[in-house]
Amino acid sequence: MTHRQKSKTTLRSRWLGGLALGALLLPGIAQAETLRGALAKAYENNPTLTAARAGQRANDENVPIQKSYGLPDVGARANYEENLIIPGNAFNSPVRSFSSNAQLSVPIYQGGAVRNAVRAAKYRVEAGQADLRATEASIFSQVVAAYMDVIRDQAIVRLNRNNVSVLRTNLQATSDRFEIGDLTRTDVAQSEARLALAESELRRAEANLIASREAYIQLVGEAPVDLEPPPALPNLPATADQAVAVALENNPDIEAANLAVEASRSDIGVAKSARSPKVSATLGGGYNNFLGSLDSGVPGVDVRQETSSAAAGISVTLPIFSGGRSSAQVRQAQSRSSQAIENYVATERNVIAQTRGAYAAWRANEQVISATQQAVGANALSLEGVRAENSVGTRTILDILNAEQEYLNTQVQLVSAQRNSYVAAFSVLAAMGRAEARDLGIEGGPLYDPAVNYERVKNEIWDWADDPTPRQQATDTRDIPAADASLPADTPSARR
């Protein structure tokens, strides 16, 4: 293992060890997956996130690009010519020649174009960094939803399998009692119909589980294995107004929209600079050598074969009339600035609505959980009572089937509400700008810091400072087996 690989492994270990959500996870087997582990894998390997980082690095380069227009420009040229055919009346034309020239151009005044363009580029770099934070929070929210979807759908499949098993037992008991004349054919038909319906619901639940697992693989890059219950989420707001207040201060989408407004204002300055004079200084020189092939045409008279030249000057360009192009460009920049301002308002509205909606969904699902837990307990008691009453002849088989169905429905509602509550709570944190890697207890070098690349390139003026050849960062999922509907208890390792 190379030093670089060891360093990367150490950093990743520190990163995985530092990731926390403010609560202890329930203990599990060594192969079990935790939510923090899933988030860590997505943070390192999700292609949407790694692509966003690459896009931000490209965005960083706009600053040195704009700065370059205010720096000196040096160029050189060399040329060698061999005259293959010389006109008959060109008695002193050279047979061959070599020439070279060089020029230095120094911009002195650009009407504020460079200054405003650099300022706009810097604002857009900061906006891009905020967008990267938003992408990170979005990926984490999707991972949390996928993680909870798998847990929910596993529970639903388990409940439906248990229901099918119970209904098969009921059908066998009903058939036995029909054989001895204790029940009618109608009772048997009702049991058969309910079992068939339960089996179809099981198939649907298994399909949903497979889809949830595939979504998890897409986001995390690995198959979900024995997912542990998630930890409690910290720092949830007490009220919706409190959540909105934090979101208005910390939400990365709002920050990016605000920086886009500032960049658009600098763009107006760039457009206005087109109407200003431009001043630059130039220094140039040239050298020609006819390589002994230049003839004076007069016998005995030599001609100088080499010439050189040098010149320095100042160039002033004063725009006088451009057919209205300059004012049109200024008006265009002003309109785009107005658009950026309105986009900021729209973003702010959207964040407020998302925050309030997520908070309402979280609180509502907490109440649903409380009510459904009571319903599950009540339906469990009701099912026992109906079975007991059926044994003494006061309840029918249909009453038992209905009680079993109600018990199953409330159990499914409970696990769904638990999933919805957790996802909504995480969405509240995301809207508040508190669901990013920096908020999850991650510290030190392993965190990707977009400012590092910006600081590296912002003042780079060397024309050969290329980066290494791009390599794939995200992991492939082509070799991961297709997801199935097996439950953790069905795996060989679990059976052992």
Order of alpha helices (4+ residues) and beta strands (2+ residues): alpha-alpha-alpha-alpha-beta-beta-alpha-alpha-alpha-alpha-beta-beta-alpha-alpha-alpha-alpha
